Amino acid sequence: MAAATGTGGVGHARYTFRLRLSSTARTALMAEWDRCRWVWNECVAKSQAVHQHNKATGGNRTCGSAQLDKMLTGARRTSPWLREGSSVPQQQIIRDFGTSRAKAVKDIKARLPMRQRAGMPRLKKKREALPTLNYTKRGFRLKDGRLYLAGGISLPVVWSRNLPDRPSSVRVYQDSTGHWYASFVVPAVVEPLPQTGAVIGVDWGVKETATTTSEAHDLPHAQHGKKAREKLVRYDRMMARRKPKTGQAGSKGYREAKRLRAKAHKKVARRRQDTGRKWAKSVVTEHDVLAVEDFKPKFLARTSMARKAADAAIGATKQALIEMGRKHGRTVHLVHPAHTTMDCAHCGARAKHALPLGMRTYTCTRCGISSPRDKNSARVMLVRAGLNPAGADGVRPSGALSRTAA
């Protein structure tokens, strides 16, 4: 399996491939992970010790990458077990710890509510933490179709497509179902598609995942999670019956139920991903410019629509559309969602009050035009992006709220 996804950095993409491991390679990777997990836990302990010291004495000791690198150097000097593994993933896990801790400290200083904060890094437990090993360019190489990691670990890769360029880093990890993957970061390559001269506006929703200005490209709610709910509930009950007491390791039956539950969730996630990517590819193929609502579905998690919104996978579908547009050289405008359900796409008038969710038809009080609520919002996306829904002109109206996706 291979997937091209964004990495968060402009100009790079991540290609993920399945690994078929021998028992020797699996043992070597788990031994490497045990060392990295030990390094992470030492970083957590040192960070907590520094915090307690500063709290008790009013000092200003720090626990940055420099101090943690010195700690790792000293530990490798005194521990033969630690020296048996490569220093590359051990150094990278210190970088990951620093990033995680910096985000938590930033949220605390910003005084965000507890439910919105990133928690401080915690200990990684042996039976709970999934292995994740990061290697920079000097820690791996590709030769004869195999991935060679520092420390003499050789891994066969299932190459379902060719890499567009030499990778700058790789992440080797195990998912919740027990499968291993190698995820390569490579420079993004633009694959331009033929120009069509067409534009499209996209509005996100819960009744339909995406409503567009084109009838042929509306994305209905696939309800993958709802269809698999019976099976998921059964596995939840199996886990609840076999749940171990606090401080005890889970039984074999509990671990098996946990694996089956993870496998079912993974299947649903892949279906959502496949649906979103196929729809995004069809939209990008047939349109040159996309005006997409810059919708943040996170707030829906605290509403009565939380389950249905999560099943719609709006965030993942939106990201797939942006990445597909970037990959094929299309222009993607992200439109601010404020008042998009209150504005008239024909005359620009704004309703005096927000429309209740039960009102599915928008009727303008000024020009009298009526249209489906979501269709009107999709046309508003085009207007705010400076595109006329009828294609007559491309003049940006005053007060337009949009930005171009990087």
C-alpha positions as CSV (number, residue, x, y, z in Angstrom):
1,M,0.0,0.0,0.0
2,A,1.3,3.5,-0.8
3,A,-0.2,6.8,0.1
4,A,1.0,10.3,-0.8
5,T,0.0,12.8,1.9
6,G,1.1,16.2,3.1
7,T,3.7,16.6,5.8
8,G,2.8,20.0,7.0
9,G,5.9,21.5,5.4
10,V,5.5,23.2,2.0
11,G,7.1,21.4,-0.8
12,H,7.3,17.9,0.7
13,A,5.1,14.8,0.6
14,R,5.0,11.6,2.5
15,Y,4.9,8.2,0.8
16,T,3.9,5.2,2.9
17,F,4.6,1.6,2.0
18,R,3.9,-1.7,3.7
19,L,6.8,-3.7,5.2
20,R,6.9,-7.6,5.2
21,L,9.2,-8.4,8.1
22,S,11.0,-11.5,9.0
23,S,11.1,-12.6,12.6
24,T,14.8,-11.5,12.7
25,A,13.9,-8.0,11.4
26,R,11.0,-7.7,13.8
27,T,13.1,-8.7,16.8
28,A,15.8,-6.1,15.8
29,L,13.2,-3.3,15.4
30,M,11.6,-4.1,18.7
31,A,15.0,-4.0,20.4
32,E,15.7,-0.6,18.8
33,W,12.3,0.6,20.0
34,D,13.0,-0.6,23.6
35,R,16.1,1.6,23.6
36,C,14.3,4.6,22.1
37,R,11.4,4.1,24.6
38,W,14.0,4.1,27.4
39,V,15.5,7.4,26.1
40,W,12.0,9.0,25.9
41,N,11.2,7.9,29.5
42,E,14.5,9.3,30.7
43,C,13.7,12.6,29.0
44,V,10.3,12.6,30.8
45,A,11.9,11.9,34.2
46,K,14.5,14.6,33.7
47,S,11.9,17.2,32.6
48,Q,9.8,16.4,35.7
49,A,12.8,16.6,38.0
50,V,13.8,20.0,36.6
51,H,10.2,21.2,37.0
52,Q,10.0,20.1,40.6
53,H,13.4,21.7,41.4
54,N,12.4,25.0,39.9
55,K,9.1,24.8,41.8
56,A,10.7,24.1,45.1
57,T,13.7,26.5,44.9
58,G,12.4,29.2,42.5
59,G,15.2,28.4,40.1
60,N,15.2,28.6,36.3
61,R,16.9,25.4,35.2
62,T,16.0,24.3,31.7
63,C,15.5,21.0,30.0
64,G,16.2,21.6,26.4
65,S,17.7,19.6,23.6
66,A,21.3,20.5,24.6
67,Q,20.8,19.0,28.1
68,L,19.0,15.9,26.8
69,D,21.7,15.3,24.2
70,K,24.4,15.4,27.0
71,M,22.3,13.0,29.0
72,L,22.1,10.6,26.0
73,T,25.8,10.9,25.4
74,G,26.6,10.0,29.0
75,A,24.1,7.1,28.9
76,R,25.6,5.6,25.8
77,R,29.1,5.9,27.2
78,T,28.1,3.9,30.3
79,S,25.6,1.4,28.9
80,P,26.7,-1.3,26.4
81,W,23.0,-2.1,25.8
82,L,22.3,1.4,24.6
83,R,25.4,1.5,22.4
84,E,24.2,-1.7,20.6
85,G,21.5,0.4,18.9
86,S,22.0,3.3,16.4
87,S,22.2,6.8,17.8
88,V,20.1,8.2,15.0
89,P,16.6,7.2,16.2
90,Q,17.6,7.9,19.8
91,Q,18.6,11.4,18.9
92,Q,15.4,11.8,16.8
93,I,13.2,10.7,19.7
94,I,14.8,13.5,21.8
95,R,13.8,16.0,19.0
96,D,10.2,14.6,19.1
97,F,10.1,14.9,22.9
98,G,11.3,18.6,22.6
99,T,8.6,19.3,20.1
100,S,5.9,17.7,22.2
101,R,7.0,19.5,25.4
102,A,7.3,22.9,23.6
103,K,3.7,22.6,22.3
104,A,2.4,21.8,25.8
105,V,4.3,24.7,27.4
106,K,3.0,27.0,24.7
107,D,-0.6,26.0,25.4
108,I,-0.1,26.5,29.1
109,K,1.3,30.0,28.6
110,A,-1.6,30.8,26.3
111,R,-3.9,29.8,29.1
112,L,-6.0,27.5,26.9
113,P,-8.7,25.4,28.6
114,M,-7.6,22.0,29.8
115,R,-9.7,20.2,27.1
116,Q,-7.8,22.2,24.4
117,R,-4.3,21.8,25.7
118,A,-1.7,19.4,24.5
119,G,-0.7,17.4,27.6
120,M,2.9,17.3,28.8
121,P,4.8,14.2,27.5
122,R,4.2,11.1,29.5
123,L,6.0,7.8,30.0
124,K,5.7,5.3,27.2
125,K,4.6,1.9,28.6
126,K,5.9,-1.3,27.1
127,R,2.5,-2.9,26.4
128,E,0.8,0.3,25.3
129,A,3.1,2.4,23.2
130,L,3.4,1.5,19.6
131,P,6.9,1.4,18.0
132,T,7.9,4.5,16.0
133,L,11.5,4.9,14.7
134,N,12.6,8.0,12.8
135,Y,15.8,8.0,10.7
136,T,17.4,11.0,9.0
137,K,19.3,10.7,5.7
138,R,22.4,9.5,7.4
139,G,20.5,6.7,9.1
140,F,19.1,4.7,6.2
141,R,19.7,3.8,2.5
142,L,17.7,2.1,-0.3
143,K,19.4,-0.6,-2.3
144,D,18.0,-3.4,-4.5
145,G,14.5,-2.7,-3.4
146,R,15.3,-3.0,0.3
147,L,15.4,-0.5,3.2
148,Y,18.7,-0.7,5.2
149,L,18.6,1.0,8.6
150,A,21.5,2.0,10.7
151,G,22.5,-0.8,13.0
152,G,22.4,-3.5,10.2
153,I,18.6,-3.9,10.0
154,S,17.4,-4.9,6.5
155,L,13.7,-4.5,5.6
156,P,11.8,-5.7,2.5
157,V,9.5,-3.0,1.2
158,V,6.3,-3.6,-0.8
159,W,6.8,-1.1,-3.5
160,S,3.4,-0.3,-4.9
161,R,4.7,2.8,-6.8
162,N,8.1,4.5,-7.4
163,L,9.4,7.3,-5.2
164,P,9.5,10.6,-7.2
165,D,12.9,11.6,-5.7
166,R,15.4,10.6,-3.0
167,P,13.8,10.6,0.4
168,S,15.3,12.9,3.1
169,S,14.0,10.8,6.1
170,V,11.9,7.7,6.9
171,R,9.7,6.7,9.7
172,V,9.3,3.0,10.5
173,Y,6.3,2.3,12.6
174,Q,3.7,-0.3,13.7
175,D,0.0,0.5,13.6
176,S,-2.6,-0.7,16.0
177,T,-3.4,-3.8,13.9
178,G,0.3,-5.1,14.1
179,H,1.3,-4.1,10.6
180,W,4.6,-2.4,9.9
181,Y,5.1,0.5,7.5
182,A,7.9,2.7,6.2
183,S,6.9,6.3,5.5
184,F,9.3,8.3,3.3
185,V,9.5,12.2,3.1
186,V,10.3,13.3,-0.4
187,P,10.2,16.6,-2.3
188,A,6.7,17.2,-3.7
189,V,6.4,16.9,-7.4
190,V,3.7,18.8,-9.3
191,E,1.9,16.7,-11.9
192,P,-0.1,19.3,-13.9
193,L,-3.4,18.3,-15.4
194,P,-5.0,19.7,-18.6
195,Q,-6.7,23.0,-18.2
196,T,-10.5,22.9,-18.2
197,G,-11.5,26.5,-17.6
198,A,-14.0,25.4,-14.9
199,V,-14.3,26.6,-11.3
200,I,-16.1,25.1,-8.4
201,G,-17.2,26.1,-4.9
202,V,-17.3,23.6,-2.0
203,D,-19.4,23.8,1.2
204,W,-19.0,21.3,4.0
205,G,-21.9,19.9,6.0
206,V,-23.2,17.0,8.0
207,K,-26.2,15.9,6.0
208,E,-24.0,15.7,3.0
209,T,-20.2,15.7,3.5
210,A,-19.7,18.2,0.6
211,T,-22.1,20.3,-1.4
212,T,-20.7,21.9,-4.5
213,T,-21.8,24.3,-7.3
214,S,-21.7,21.2,-9.6
215,E,-24.5,18.7,-9.2
216,A,-22.2,15.9,-10.4
217,H,-19.6,16.5,-7.7
218,D,-21.7,16.5,-4.5
219,L,-20.3,14.1,-1.9
220,P,-23.1,12.3,0.0
221,H,-22.5,11.1,3.6
222,A,-21.2,7.5,3.1
223,Q,-21.9,6.5,6.7
224,H,-19.0,4.0,6.9
225,G,-18.9,4.2,10.7
226,K,-22.7,3.7,11.0
227,K,-22.6,0.6,8.8
228,A,-19.8,-1.0,10.9
229,R,-21.2,0.1,14.3
230,E,-22.7,-3.3,15.2
231,K,-19.3,-5.0,14.8
232,L,-17.5,-2.2,16.7
233,V,-19.9,-2.3,19.6
234,R,-19.4,-6.1,19.9
235,Y,-15.6,-5.7,20.1
236,D,-16.1,-2.9,22.7
237,R,-18.1,-5.3,24.9
238,M,-15.5,-8.0,24.5
239,M,-12.8,-5.6,25.7
240,A,-15.0,-4.3,28.6
241,R,-15.6,-7.9,29.8
242,R,-11.9,-8.7,29.7
243,K,-10.5,-5.4,30.9
244,P,-7.6,-6.0,33.4
245,K,-7.5,-4.3,36.8
246,T,-5.4,-1.2,37.2
247,G,-1.7,-2.1,37.2
248,Q,-2.2,-5.5,35.7
249,A,-1.3,-6.6,32.2
250,G,-4.1,-7.5,29.8
251,S,-4.9,-11.1,29.2
252,K,-4.4,-12.9,25.8
253,G,-8.2,-12.6,25.3
254,Y,-8.1,-8.9,26.0
255,R,-5.3,-8.3,23.6
256,E,-7.1,-10.3,20.9
257,A,-10.3,-8.3,21.4
258,K,-8.2,-5.1,21.2
259,R,-6.6,-6.2,18.0
260,L,-10.0,-7.1,16.4
261,R,-11.4,-3.7,17.4
262,A,-8.4,-1.9,16.0
263,K,-8.7,-3.8,12.8
264,A,-12.4,-2.9,12.4
265,H,-11.6,0.8,13.1
266,K,-8.8,0.7,10.6
267,K,-11.1,-0.7,7.9
268,V,-13.6,2.1,8.5
269,A,-10.8,4.7,8.3
270,R,-9.5,3.3,5.1
271,R,-12.9,3.4,3.5
272,R,-13.3,7.0,4.5
273,Q,-9.9,7.8,3.1
274,D,-10.6,6.0,-0.1
275,T,-13.9,7.8,-0.6
276,G,-12.4,11.2,0.1
277,R,-9.4,10.7,-2.2
278,K,-11.5,9.5,-5.1
279,W,-13.9,12.4,-4.8
280,A,-11.0,14.9,-4.5
281,K,-9.3,13.5,-7.6
282,S,-12.5,13.8,-9.6
283,V,-13.0,17.4,-8.5
284,V,-9.4,18.5,-9.2
285,T,-9.4,16.7,-12.6
286,E,-12.4,18.6,-13.9
287,H,-11.8,22.1,-12.3
288,D,-9.0,24.6,-12.5
289,V,-9.9,26.8,-9.5
290,L,-11.4,25.5,-6.2
291,A,-13.1,27.8,-3.6
292,V,-13.2,25.6,-0.5
293,E,-14.8,26.5,2.8
294,D,-12.1,26.8,5.5
295,F,-14.2,24.8,7.9
296,K,-12.8,23.6,11.3
297,P,-14.9,20.6,12.3
298,K,-13.3,20.4,15.8
299,F,-16.1,22.3,17.5
300,L,-18.7,19.8,16.3
301,A,-17.1,17.2,18.8
302,R,-19.0,19.0,21.6
303,T,-22.4,19.0,19.9
304,S,-25.1,16.5,19.4
305,M,-23.9,16.0,15.8
306,A,-20.5,14.8,17.0
307,R,-20.9,11.1,16.0
308,K,-22.3,11.9,12.5
309,A,-19.7,14.6,11.9
310,A,-16.8,12.3,12.9
311,D,-18.2,9.7,10.5
312,A,-18.3,12.2,7.7
313,A,-14.5,12.8,8.1
314,I,-14.8,16.4,6.9
315,G,-11.3,17.4,8.0
316,A,-9.6,14.4,6.3
317,T,-11.6,15.0,3.1
318,K,-10.8,18.7,3.1
319,Q,-7.1,17.9,3.5
320,A,-7.2,15.4,0.7
321,L,-8.8,18.0,-1.6
322,I,-6.1,20.6,-0.7
323,E,-3.3,18.1,-1.2
324,M,-4.7,16.8,-4.5
325,G,-5.1,20.4,-5.8
326,R,-1.5,21.2,-4.8
327,K,-0.2,18.0,-6.4
328,H,-1.9,18.7,-9.8
329,G,-1.1,22.5,-9.8
330,R,-4.7,23.7,-9.3
331,T,-5.5,27.0,-7.4
332,V,-7.3,26.3,-4.1
333,H,-8.8,29.3,-2.3
334,L,-9.7,28.7,1.4
335,V,-12.7,30.8,2.2
336,H,-13.5,32.0,5.8
337,P,-16.8,30.3,6.8
338,A,-18.3,33.4,8.7
339,H,-21.8,34.2,7.5
340,T,-21.7,31.9,4.5
341,T,-25.1,30.6,5.3
342,M,-26.6,34.1,5.7
343,D,-25.3,35.7,2.5
344,C,-27.1,35.6,-0.8
345,A,-24.8,34.4,-3.6
346,H,-26.9,36.4,-6.2
347,C,-27.1,39.9,-4.8
348,G,-24.8,39.7,-1.7
349,A,-27.5,40.7,0.8
350,R,-27.1,39.3,4.3
351,A,-29.9,37.8,6.4
352,K,-30.6,39.6,9.7
353,H,-30.6,36.4,11.7
354,A,-28.7,33.1,11.4
355,L,-30.7,30.4,9.8
356,P,-31.7,27.5,12.0
357,L,-30.4,24.1,11.0
358,G,-33.9,22.8,10.2
359,M,-34.3,25.5,7.5
360,R,-32.8,23.8,4.4
361,T,-34.0,26.5,1.8
362,Y,-32.4,29.9,1.6
363,T,-34.7,32.7,0.5
364,C,-33.2,36.2,0.0
365,T,-35.3,39.0,1.5
366,R,-33.9,41.5,-1.0
367,C,-34.0,39.8,-4.4
368,G,-36.4,37.0,-3.5
369,I,-34.4,34.1,-5.0
370,S,-34.8,30.8,-3.3
371,S,-32.3,27.9,-3.5
372,P,-31.1,25.0,-1.4
373,R,-29.2,26.3,1.6
374,D,-26.0,24.4,1.0
375,K,-26.0,25.2,-2.7
376,N,-26.3,28.9,-2.0
377,S,-23.3,28.6,0.5
378,A,-21.2,26.8,-2.2
379,R,-21.9,29.7,-4.6
380,V,-20.9,32.2,-1.9
381,M,-17.5,30.4,-1.7
382,L,-17.0,31.3,-5.4
383,V,-18.1,34.9,-4.9
384,R,-15.8,35.4,-1.9
385,A,-12.9,33.9,-3.8
386,G,-13.4,36.6,-6.5
387,L,-15.1,34.2,-9.0
388,N,-18.5,34.8,-10.4
389,P,-20.7,31.7,-10.0
390,A,-22.1,32.3,-13.5
391,G,-18.6,32.7,-14.9
392,A,-19.3,36.2,-16.3
393,D,-16.3,37.9,-14.6
394,G,-13.6,37.3,-12.0
395,V,-13.8,40.5,-10.1
396,R,-13.3,40.2,-6.4
397,P,-16.2,41.6,-4.4
398,S,-15.6,44.0,-1.5
399,G,-15.1,42.4,1.9
400,A,-14.1,39.0,0.4
401,L,-12.6,36.7,3.0
402,S,-10.3,34.1,1.4
403,R,-6.8,32.9,1.2
404,T,-4.9,30.7,-1.2
405,A,-3.8,27.3,0.2
406,A,0.0,27.0,0.5
